Amino acid sequence: MLDLVVVGLALAALYLASVAIWPYAKCGRCSGRGKFTSPTGKAWRSCGRCGGAGKTERLARRLFR
Ligand SMILES: [Zn+2]
């Protein structure tokens, strides 16, 4: 049982370390493109969720701010 706790803590530490190194993830709504292209491909609008940046902050980063 104690082994499971240690493994869980190790995984949590790895996750937090990865968030520290790579704090951003692709925006889920626009798949990281930051915009929605019209069917013609000539016009687009910015993604409302990420503001056109195409990225979101990962969950742990939001928790620690
Ligand atoms: Zn977006």
PDB file of the backbone (N, CA, C, O) and the ligand in Angstrom, with CONECT records:
HET     ZN  A 101       1
ATOM      1  N   MET A   1       0.834  -1.211   0.000  1.00  0.00           N
ATOM      2  CA  MET A   1       0.000   0.000   0.000  1.00  0.00           C
ATOM      3  C   MET A   1       0.864   1.253   0.000  1.00  0.00           C
ATOM      4  O   MET A   1       0.582   2.221  -0.707  1.00  0.00           O
ATOM      5  N   LEU A   2       1.927   1.218   0.810  1.00  0.00           N
ATOM      6  CA  LEU A   2       2.820   2.373   0.856  1.00  0.00           C
ATOM      7  C   LEU A   2       3.508   2.573  -0.497  1.00  0.00           C
ATOM      8  O   LEU A   2       3.810   3.697  -0.900  1.00  0.00           O
ATOM      9  N   ASP A   3       3.748   1.450  -1.187  1.00  0.00           N
ATOM     10  CA  ASP A   3       4.368   1.555  -2.512  1.00  0.00           C
ATOM     11  C   ASP A   3       3.502   2.389  -3.452  1.00  0.00           C
ATOM     12  O   ASP A   3       4.016   3.208  -4.213  1.00  0.00           O
ATOM     13  N   LEU A   4       2.193   2.178  -3.397  1.00  0.00           N
ATOM     14  CA  LEU A   4       1.297   2.927  -4.273  1.00  0.00           C
ATOM     15  C   LEU A   4       1.374   4.424  -3.993  1.00  0.00           C
ATOM     16  O   LEU A   4       1.356   5.241  -4.913  1.00  0.00           O
ATOM     17  N   VAL A   5       1.459   4.771  -2.707  1.00  0.00           N
ATOM     18  CA  VAL A   5       1.557   6.188  -2.346  1.00  0.00           C
ATOM     19  C   VAL A   5       2.838   6.789  -2.907  1.00  0.00           C
ATOM     20  O   VAL A   5       2.838   7.894  -3.449  1.00  0.00           O
ATOM     21  N   VAL A   6       3.939   6.037  -2.766  1.00  0.00           N
ATOM     22  CA  VAL A   6       5.230   6.539  -3.264  1.00  0.00           C
ATOM     23  C   VAL A   6       5.179   6.714  -4.776  1.00  0.00           C
ATOM     24  O   VAL A   6       5.652   7.720  -5.305  1.00  0.00           O
ATOM     25  N   VAL A   7       4.600   5.726  -5.475  1.00  0.00           N
ATOM     26  CA  VAL A   7       4.494   5.827  -6.934  1.00  0.00           C
ATOM     27  C   VAL A   7       3.619   7.018  -7.315  1.00  0.00           C
ATOM     28  O   VAL A   7       3.925   7.751  -8.255  1.00  0.00           O
ATOM     29  N   GLY A   8       2.537   7.200  -6.578  1.00  0.00           N
ATOM     30  CA  GLY A   8       1.653   8.327  -6.871  1.00  0.00           C
ATOM     31  C   GLY A   8       2.354   9.653  -6.678  1.00  0.00           C
ATOM     32  O   GLY A   8       2.209  10.561  -7.497  1.00  0.00           O
ATOM     33  N   LEU A   9       3.105   9.772  -5.613  1.00  0.00           N
ATOM     34  CA  LEU A   9       3.842  11.009  -5.356  1.00  0.00           C
ATOM     35  C   LEU A   9       4.898  11.245  -6.432  1.00  0.00           C
ATOM     36  O   LEU A   9       5.123  12.374  -6.866  1.00  0.00           O
ATOM     37  N   ALA A  10       5.542  10.156  -6.852  1.00  0.00           N
ATOM     38  CA  ALA A  10       6.558  10.295  -7.895  1.00  0.00           C
ATOM     39  C   ALA A  10       5.932  10.768  -9.197  1.00  0.00           C
ATOM     40  O   ALA A  10       6.486  11.631  -9.878  1.00  0.00           O
ATOM     41  N   LEU A  11       4.759  10.197  -9.552  1.00  0.00           N
ATOM     42  CA  LEU A  11       4.077  10.623 -10.771  1.00  0.00           C
ATOM     43  C   LEU A  11       3.646  12.081 -10.668  1.00  0.00           C
ATOM     44  O   LEU A  11       3.753  12.838 -11.634  1.00  0.00           O
ATOM     45  N   ALA A  12       3.155  12.475  -9.482  1.00  0.00           N
ATOM     46  CA  ALA A  12       2.745  13.866  -9.293  1.00  0.00           C
ATOM     47  C   ALA A  12       3.936  14.803  -9.439  1.00  0.00           C
ATOM     48  O   ALA A  12       3.827  15.874 -10.035  1.00  0.00           O
ATOM     49  N   ALA A  13       5.080  14.388  -8.887  1.00  0.00           N
ATOM     50  CA  ALA A  13       6.284  15.223  -8.992  1.00  0.00           C
ATOM     51  C   ALA A  13       6.723  15.345 -10.438  1.00  0.00           C
ATOM     52  O   ALA A  13       7.129  16.422 -10.877  1.00  0.00           O
ATOM     53  N   LEU A  14       6.643  14.233 -11.195  1.00  0.00           N
ATOM     54  CA  LEU A  14       6.996  14.279 -12.611  1.00  0.00           C
ATOM     55  C   LEU A  14       6.064  15.210 -13.374  1.00  0.00           C
ATOM     56  O   LEU A  14       6.493  15.983 -14.231  1.00  0.00           O
ATOM     57  N   TYR A  15       4.761  15.117 -13.039  1.00  0.00           N
ATOM     58  CA  TYR A  15       3.796  15.960 -13.725  1.00  0.00           C
ATOM     59  C   TYR A  15       4.071  17.437 -13.438  1.00  0.00           C
ATOM     60  O   TYR A  15       4.064  18.266 -14.348  1.00  0.00           O
ATOM     61  N   LEU A  16       4.314  17.757 -12.167  1.00  0.00           N
ATOM     62  CA  LEU A  16       4.582  19.146 -11.805  1.00  0.00           C
ATOM     63  C   LEU A  16       5.859  19.642 -12.462  1.00  0.00           C
ATOM     64  O   LEU A  16       5.937  20.796 -12.886  1.00  0.00           O
ATOM     65  N   ALA A  17       6.865  18.768 -12.549  1.00  0.00           N
ATOM     66  CA  ALA A  17       8.113  19.164 -13.210  1.00  0.00           C
ATOM     67  C   ALA A  17       7.862  19.438 -14.682  1.00  0.00           C
ATOM     68  O   ALA A  17       8.398  20.392 -15.245  1.00  0.00           O
ATOM     69  N   SER A  18       7.033  18.584 -15.312  1.00  0.00           N
ATOM     70  CA  SER A  18       6.766  18.786 -16.739  1.00  0.00           C
ATOM     71  C   SER A  18       6.002  20.089 -16.960  1.00  0.00           C
ATOM     72  O   SER A  18       6.211  20.776 -17.960  1.00  0.00           O
ATOM     73  N   VAL A  19       5.109  20.428 -16.017  1.00  0.00           N
ATOM     74  CA  VAL A  19       4.371  21.688 -16.148  1.00  0.00           C
ATOM     75  C   VAL A  19       5.314  22.880 -15.975  1.00  0.00           C
ATOM     76  O   VAL A  19       5.153  23.915 -16.623  1.00  0.00           O
ATOM     77  N   ALA A  20       6.304  22.715 -15.087  1.00  0.00           N
ATOM     78  CA  ALA A  20       7.269  23.794 -14.882  1.00  0.00           C
ATOM     79  C   ALA A  20       8.099  24.025 -16.137  1.00  0.00           C
ATOM     80  O   ALA A  20       8.443  25.161 -16.462  1.00  0.00           O
ATOM     81  N   ILE A  21       8.420  22.937 -16.845  1.00  0.00           N
ATOM     82  CA  ILE A  21       9.253  23.054 -18.044  1.00  0.00           C
ATOM     83  C   ILE A  21       8.405  23.449 -19.254  1.00  0.00           C
ATOM     84  O   ILE A  21       8.799  24.308 -20.044  1.00  0.00           O
ATOM     85  N   TRP A  22       7.224  22.809 -19.393  1.00  0.00           N
ATOM     86  CA  TRP A  22       6.335  23.069 -20.538  1.00  0.00           C
ATOM     87  C   TRP A  22       4.984  23.540 -20.017  1.00  0.00           C
ATOM     88  O   TRP A  22       4.055  22.740 -19.910  1.00  0.00           O
ATOM     89  N   PRO A  23       4.859  24.833 -19.688  1.00  0.00           N
ATOM     90  CA  PRO A  23       3.636  25.306 -19.014  1.00  0.00           C
ATOM     91  C   PRO A  23       2.420  25.434 -19.921  1.00  0.00           C
ATOM     92  O   PRO A  23       1.312  25.635 -19.423  1.00  0.00           O
ATOM     93  N   TYR A  24       2.586  25.328 -21.207  1.00  0.00           N
ATOM     94  CA  TYR A  24       1.459  25.555 -22.093  1.00  0.00           C
ATOM     95  C   TYR A  24       1.031  24.283 -22.812  1.00  0.00           C
ATOM     96  O   TYR A  24       1.834  23.383 -23.059  1.00  0.00           O
ATOM     97  N   ALA A  25      -0.255  24.234 -23.141  1.00  0.00           N
ATOM     98  CA  ALA A  25      -0.802  23.146 -23.932  1.00  0.00           C
ATOM     99  C   ALA A  25      -1.582  23.746 -25.091  1.00  0.00           C
ATOM    100  O   ALA A  25      -1.914  24.931 -25.095  1.00  0.00           O
ATOM    101  N   LYS A  26      -1.868  22.895 -26.079  1.00  0.00           N
ATOM    102  CA  LYS A  26      -2.649  23.374 -27.204  1.00  0.00           C
ATOM    103  C   LYS A  26      -4.045  23.759 -26.742  1.00  0.00           C
ATOM    104  O   LYS A  26      -4.632  23.098 -25.886  1.00  0.00           O
ATOM    105  N   CYS A  27      -4.568  24.832 -27.314  1.00  0.00           N
ATOM    106  CA  CYS A  27      -5.942  25.212 -27.031  1.00  0.00           C
ATOM    107  C   CYS A  27      -6.869  24.110 -27.530  1.00  0.00           C
ATOM    108  O   CYS A  27      -6.751  23.663 -28.671  1.00  0.00           O
ATOM    109  N   GLY A  28      -7.791  23.673 -26.675  1.00  0.00           N
ATOM    110  CA  GLY A  28      -8.664  22.571 -27.043  1.00  0.00           C
ATOM    111  C   GLY A  28      -9.694  22.934 -28.091  1.00  0.00           C
ATOM    112  O   GLY A  28     -10.152  22.066 -28.833  1.00  0.00           O
ATOM    113  N   ARG A  29     -10.064  24.197 -28.166  1.00  0.00           N
ATOM    114  CA  ARG A  29     -11.129  24.575 -29.088  1.00  0.00           C
ATOM    115  C   ARG A  29     -10.616  24.709 -30.520  1.00  0.00           C
ATOM    116  O   ARG A  29     -11.294  24.304 -31.464  1.00  0.00           O
ATOM    117  N   CYS A  30      -9.417  25.277 -30.684  1.00  0.00           N
ATOM    118  CA  CYS A  30      -8.903  25.498 -32.039  1.00  0.00           C
ATOM    119  C   CYS A  30      -7.765  24.534 -32.370  1.00  0.00           C
ATOM    120  O   CYS A  30      -7.137  24.669 -33.420  1.00  0.00           O
ATOM    121  N   SER A  31      -7.487  23.568 -31.498  1.00  0.00           N
ATOM    122  CA  SER A  31      -6.417  22.580 -31.701  1.00  0.00           C
ATOM    123  C   SER A  31      -5.059  23.244 -31.896  1.00  0.00           C
ATOM    124  O   SER A  31      -4.212  22.722 -32.623  1.00  0.00           O
ATOM    125  N   GLY A  32      -4.846  24.385 -31.255  1.00  0.00           N
ATOM    126  CA  GLY A  32      -3.541  25.031 -31.301  1.00  0.00           C
ATOM    127  C   GLY A  32      -3.330  25.936 -32.502  1.00  0.00           C
ATOM    128  O   GLY A  32      -2.277  26.561 -32.632  1.00  0.00           O
ATOM    129  N   ARG A  33      -4.325  26.012 -33.385  1.00  0.00           N
ATOM    130  CA  ARG A  33      -4.144  26.863 -34.566  1.00  0.00           C
ATOM    131  C   ARG A  33      -4.375  28.342 -34.237  1.00  0.00           C
ATOM    132  O   ARG A  33      -3.798  29.224 -34.873  1.00  0.00           O
ATOM    133  N   GLY A  34      -5.216  28.600 -33.248  1.00  0.00           N
ATOM    134  CA  GLY A  34      -5.463  29.985 -32.847  1.00  0.00           C
ATOM    135  C   GLY A  34      -6.482  30.706 -33.698  1.00  0.00           C
ATOM    136  O   GLY A  34      -6.807  31.864 -33.438  1.00  0.00           O
ATOM    137  N   LYS A  35      -6.987  30.032 -34.711  1.00  0.00           N
ATOM    138  CA  LYS A  35      -7.972  30.690 -35.577  1.00  0.00           C
ATOM    139  C   LYS A  35      -8.868  29.651 -36.228  1.00  0.00           C
ATOM    140  O   LYS A  35      -8.530  28.470 -36.317  1.00  0.00           O
ATOM    141  N   PHE A  36     -10.011  30.125 -36.676  1.00  0.00           N
ATOM    142  CA  PHE A  36     -10.947  29.286 -37.412  1.00  0.00           C
ATOM    143  C   PHE A  36     -11.015  29.819 -38.832  1.00  0.00           C
ATOM    144  O   PHE A  36     -11.387  30.973 -39.045  1.00  0.00           O
ATOM    145  N   THR A  37     -10.666  29.007 -39.785  1.00  0.00           N
ATOM    146  CA  THR A  37     -10.591  29.442 -41.175  1.00  0.00           C
ATOM    147  C   THR A  37     -11.938  29.252 -41.859  1.00  0.00           C
ATOM    148  O   THR A  37     -12.636  28.269 -41.608  1.00  0.00           O
ATOM    149  N   SER A  38     -12.294  30.177 -42.708  1.00  0.00           N
ATOM    150  CA  SER A  38     -13.524  30.064 -43.487  1.00  0.00           C
ATOM    151  C   SER A  38     -13.355  28.964 -44.531  1.00  0.00           C
ATOM    152  O   SER A  38     -12.230  28.568 -44.833  1.00  0.00           O
ATOM    153  N   PRO A  39     -14.479  28.457 -45.092  1.00  0.00           N
ATOM    154  CA  PRO A  39     -14.361  27.383 -46.105  1.00  0.00           C
ATOM    155  C   PRO A  39     -13.493  27.773 -47.288  1.00  0.00           C
ATOM    156  O   PRO A  39     -12.892  26.899 -47.913  1.00  0.00           O
ATOM    157  N   THR A  40     -13.408  29.023 -47.608  1.00  0.00           N
ATOM    158  CA  THR A  40     -12.563  29.429 -48.739  1.00  0.00           C
ATOM    159  C   THR A  40     -11.089  29.398 -48.384  1.00  0.00           C
ATOM    160  O   THR A  40     -10.236  29.307 -49.267  1.00  0.00           O
ATOM    161  N   GLY A  41     -10.782  29.474 -47.081  1.00  0.00           N
ATOM    162  CA  GLY A  41      -9.392  29.490 -46.671  1.00  0.00           C
ATOM    163  C   GLY A  41      -8.755  30.858 -46.740  1.00  0.00           C
ATOM    164  O   GLY A  41      -7.590  31.020 -46.377  1.00  0.00           O
ATOM    165  N   LYS A  42      -9.500  31.843 -47.200  1.00  0.00           N
ATOM    166  CA  LYS A  42      -8.928  33.175 -47.355  1.00  0.00           C
ATOM    167  C   LYS A  42      -9.207  34.079 -46.168  1.00  0.00           C
ATOM    168  O   LYS A  42      -8.548  35.104 -45.991  1.00  0.00           O
ATOM    169  N   ALA A  43     -10.171  33.702 -45.368  1.00  0.00           N
ATOM    170  CA  ALA A  43     -10.542  34.543 -44.232  1.00  0.00           C
ATOM    171  C   ALA A  43     -10.565  33.683 -42.982  1.00  0.00           C
ATOM    172  O   ALA A  43     -10.770  32.472 -43.060  1.00  0.00           O
ATOM    173  N   TRP A  44     -10.355  34.303 -41.832  1.00  0.00           N
ATOM    174  CA  TRP A  44     -10.450  33.560 -40.586  1.00  0.00           C
ATOM    175  C   TRP A  44     -10.786  34.520 -39.464  1.00  0.00           C
ATOM    176  O   TRP A  44     -10.698  35.740 -39.602  1.00  0.00           O
ATOM    177  N   ARG A  45     -11.172  33.928 -38.359  1.00  0.00           N
ATOM    178  CA  ARG A  45     -11.375  34.705 -37.143  1.00  0.00           C
ATOM    179  C   ARG A  45     -10.532  34.087 -36.040  1.00  0.00           C
ATOM    180  O   ARG A  45     -10.226  32.895 -36.063  1.00  0.00           O
ATOM    181  N   SER A  46     -10.161  34.923 -35.073  1.00  0.00           N
ATOM    182  CA  SER A  46      -9.355  34.421 -33.968  1.00  0.00           C
ATOM    183  C   SER A  46     -10.194  33.535 -33.064  1.00  0.00           C
ATOM    184  O   SER A  46     -11.404  33.727 -32.943  1.00  0.00           O
ATOM    185  N   CYS A  47      -9.556  32.576 -32.438  1.00  0.00           N
ATOM    186  CA  CYS A  47     -10.230  31.717 -31.472  1.00  0.00           C
ATOM    187  C   CYS A  47     -10.589  32.540 -30.234  1.00  0.00           C
ATOM    188  O   CYS A  47      -9.756  33.281 -29.712  1.00  0.00           O
ATOM    189  N   GLY A  48     -11.831  32.405 -29.769  1.00  0.00           N
ATOM    190  CA  GLY A  48     -12.280  33.198 -28.634  1.00  0.00           C
ATOM    191  C   GLY A  48     -11.682  32.751 -27.318  1.00  0.00           C
ATOM    192  O   GLY A  48     -11.504  33.557 -26.405  1.00  0.00           O
ATOM    193  N   ARG A  49     -11.371  31.470 -27.216  1.00  0.00           N
ATOM    194  CA  ARG A  49     -10.889  30.971 -25.927  1.00  0.00           C
ATOM    195  C   ARG A  49      -9.443  31.372 -25.660  1.00  0.00           C
ATOM    196  O   ARG A  49      -9.105  31.785 -24.550  1.00  0.00           O
ATOM    197  N   CYS A  50      -8.588  31.252 -26.678  1.00  0.00           N
ATOM    198  CA  CYS A  50      -7.169  31.546 -26.472  1.00  0.00           C
ATOM    199  C   CYS A  50      -6.790  32.905 -27.052  1.00  0.00           C
ATOM    200  O   CYS A  50      -5.632  33.313 -26.962  1.00  0.00           O
ATOM    201  N   GLY A  51      -7.752  33.611 -27.648  1.00  0.00           N
ATOM    202  CA  GLY A  51      -7.468  34.929 -28.192  1.00  0.00           C
ATOM    203  C   GLY A  51      -6.534  34.904 -29.386  1.00  0.00           C
ATOM    204  O   GLY A  51      -5.867  35.897 -29.678  1.00  0.00           O
ATOM    205  N   GLY A  52      -6.482  33.772 -30.081  1.00  0.00           N
ATOM    206  CA  GLY A  52      -5.632  33.672 -31.265  1.00  0.00           C
ATOM    207  C   GLY A  52      -4.240  33.168 -30.978  1.00  0.00           C
ATOM    208  O   GLY A  52      -3.449  32.976 -31.901  1.00  0.00           O
ATOM    209  N   ALA A  53      -3.925  32.949 -29.717  1.00  0.00           N
ATOM    210  CA  ALA A  53      -2.582  32.492 -29.364  1.00  0.00           C
ATOM    211  C   ALA A  53      -2.399  30.998 -29.646  1.00  0.00           C
ATOM    212  O   ALA A  53      -1.278  30.545 -29.878  1.00  0.00           O
ATOM    213  N   GLY A  54      -3.480  30.241 -29.627  1.00  0.00           N
ATOM    214  CA  GLY A  54      -3.399  28.813 -29.914  1.00  0.00           C
ATOM    215  C   GLY A  54      -2.911  27.977 -28.749  1.00  0.00           C
ATOM    216  O   GLY A  54      -2.661  26.782 -28.904  1.00  0.00           O
ATOM    217  N   LYS A  55      -2.774  28.590 -27.588  1.00  0.00           N
ATOM    218  CA  LYS A  55      -2.261  27.839 -26.450  1.00  0.00           C
ATOM    219  C   LYS A  55      -3.060  28.167 -25.196  1.00  0.00           C
ATOM    220  O   LYS A  55      -3.671  29.231 -25.089  1.00  0.00           O
ATOM    221  N   THR A  56      -3.042  27.242 -24.263  1.00  0.00           N
ATOM    222  CA  THR A  56      -3.650  27.460 -22.959  1.00  0.00           C
ATOM    223  C   THR A  56      -2.635  27.071 -21.886  1.00  0.00           C
ATOM    224  O   THR A  56      -1.726  26.278 -22.130  1.00  0.00           O
ATOM    225  N   GLU A  57      -2.805  27.632 -20.716  1.00  0.00           N
ATOM    226  CA  GLU A  57      -1.938  27.222 -19.617  1.00  0.00           C
ATOM    227  C   GLU A  57      -2.427  25.895 -19.072  1.00  0.00           C
ATOM    228  O   GLU A  57      -3.631  25.664 -18.965  1.00  0.00           O
ATOM    229  N   ARG A  58      -1.488  25.023 -18.728  1.00  0.00           N
ATOM    230  CA  ARG A  58      -1.871  23.716 -18.216  1.00  0.00           C
ATOM    231  C   ARG A  58      -2.457  23.850 -16.814  1.00  0.00           C
ATOM    232  O   ARG A  58      -2.235  24.840 -16.118  1.00  0.00           O
ATOM    233  N   LEU A  59      -3.206  22.830 -16.424  1.00  0.00           N
ATOM    234  CA  LEU A  59      -4.012  22.897 -15.203  1.00  0.00           C
ATOM    235  C   LEU A  59      -3.182  23.246 -13.970  1.00  0.00           C
ATOM    236  O   LEU A  59      -3.557  24.142 -13.214  1.00  0.00           O
ATOM    237  N   ALA A  60      -2.066  22.558 -13.754  1.00  0.00           N
ATOM    238  CA  ALA A  60      -1.267  22.775 -12.547  1.00  0.00           C
ATOM    239  C   ALA A  60      -0.708  24.190 -12.507  1.00  0.00           C
ATOM    240  O   ALA A  60      -0.545  24.772 -11.435  1.00  0.00           O
ATOM    241  N   ARG A  61      -0.413  24.741 -13.690  1.00  0.00           N
ATOM    242  CA  ARG A  61       0.112  26.102 -13.729  1.00  0.00           C
ATOM    243  C   ARG A  61      -0.947  27.087 -13.253  1.00  0.00           C
ATOM    244  O   ARG A  61      -0.637  28.062 -12.568  1.00  0.00           O
ATOM    245  N   ARG A  62      -2.187  26.828 -13.619  1.00  0.00           N
ATOM    246  CA  ARG A  62      -3.270  27.699 -13.164  1.00  0.00           C
ATOM    247  C   ARG A  62      -3.455  27.579 -11.652  1.00  0.00           C
ATOM    248  O   ARG A  62      -3.785  28.555 -10.978  1.00  0.00           O
ATOM    249  N   LEU A  63      -3.239  26.378 -11.132  1.00  0.00           N
ATOM    250  CA  LEU A  63      -3.439  26.172  -9.694  1.00  0.00           C
ATOM    251  C   LEU A  63      -2.395  26.902  -8.872  1.00  0.00           C
ATOM    252  O   LEU A  63      -2.686  27.354  -7.764  1.00  0.00           O
ATOM    253  N   PHE A  64      -1.186  27.025  -9.396  1.00  0.00           N
ATOM    254  CA  PHE A  64      -0.091  27.567  -8.597  1.00  0.00           C
ATOM    255  C   PHE A  64       0.141  29.057  -8.807  1.00  0.00           C
ATOM    256  O   PHE A  64       1.155  29.593  -8.361  1.00  0.00           O
ATOM    257  N   ARG A  65      -0.771  29.720  -9.468  1.00  0.00           N
ATOM    258  CA  ARG A  65      -0.603  31.151  -9.626  1.00  0.00           C
ATOM    259  C   ARG A  65      -1.361  31.908  -8.549  1.00  0.00           C
ATOM    260  O   ARG A  65      -1.334  33.139  -8.524  1.00  0.00           O
TER     261      ARG A  65
HETATM  262 ZN    ZN A 101      -7.934  28.573 -29.270  1.00  0.00          ZN2+
END
